[in-house]
Amino acid sequence: MLRIGRIDYANCTPLFMQLEKTLPGETTTIVHGVPATLNAKLANGEIDICISSSIEFSRHADEYAILPGHCIGSVGPVKSVLFFTTRPAEELAGQRLLVTSESATSVVLLHILLAKRWGLSDCSLQTTSLPWQEALQQSSGLLLIGDRALQAASGSAGVYCYDLGQEWMELTGLPFVYALWLINRTSAAGKEGALTQFSRLLEQARERIIPDAGLLAAQAPEAAWVGVQPLADYWRNAITYQLDEAHLAGLECFYQLAAELGLITSRPQLKFFPS
Ligand SMILES: C=C(O[C@@H]1C=C(C(=O)O)C=C[C@H]1O)C(=O)O
């Protein structure tokens, strides 16, 4: 049985709407969750492959392999990784800021942007699960990702909202990679055939996202609260699904800056399935 982790965010929906139809039900099982819980399940071998926070590869580089060609990324604005603040970011010196407990990568990205883009090295970050309105009464900054970010964006008049994909692009000129398909090489040992088949089906699903975005959005559960057209636009114009050379350069730069700031022990060497 190949155990596959699925992040329950709108950015993964167009892939899984298709995979649910094509994956062989008798030999695959899908495990749902938010990034932080799925990251932990991949690390302890409860699942074999997962669309996981990109920073996780650097924390388990000896145990994981990356499925080549796929990611959740953005070239500029991503729309669903948002830093809400009650004052301009440059004025947050010394503040205790709140971050969603669902994320791993975007918290590291926020650390980098605080230091390198806004010149702030003395902020502290603390996780929260509070609704965003309450969180912003307790702190002058809150990081949200995924569906909670999309939902807060539509009701957040009166606060500053920084799109971290856009801020990263302005800092580095590169795309950003939030998530990678990571394989736990120990738990997936002996499942290479199933992984190769999964990789083919994932590629087919990815290739249909842009041409079929409107059709997929009309059937997606998230259309009820995002709207069909905005959901199709999000998949077509904000999220990027292909790990190409420019995205790999963005990923390497992310690991480099994270290592320089001591947020990870060292910049990992990328290792890809099936080697
Ligand atoms: C683009 C997004 O990136 C997500 C951010 C993640 C993280 O911060 O660890 C993990 C998976 C991605 O799906 C999003 O939240 O919509």
The ligand as a Gaussian input file, in Angstrom:
#p B3LYP/6-31G(d) Opt

LIG

0 1
 C        1.249000      28.203000      -0.920000
 C        1.035000      27.730000       0.278000
 O        2.061000      27.070000       0.851000
 C        1.924000      26.096000       1.875000
 C        2.886000      26.436000       2.924000
 C        3.490000      25.468000       3.693000
 C        4.349000      25.839000       4.882000
 O        4.440000      27.030000       5.192000
 O        4.947000      24.946000       5.525000
 C        3.310000      24.116000       3.351000
 C        2.596000      23.755000       2.253000
 C        2.072000      24.729000       1.269000
 O        0.840000      24.315000       0.780000
 C       -0.241000      27.966000       0.988000
 O       -0.283000      27.906000       2.222000
 O       -1.237000      28.231000       0.311000

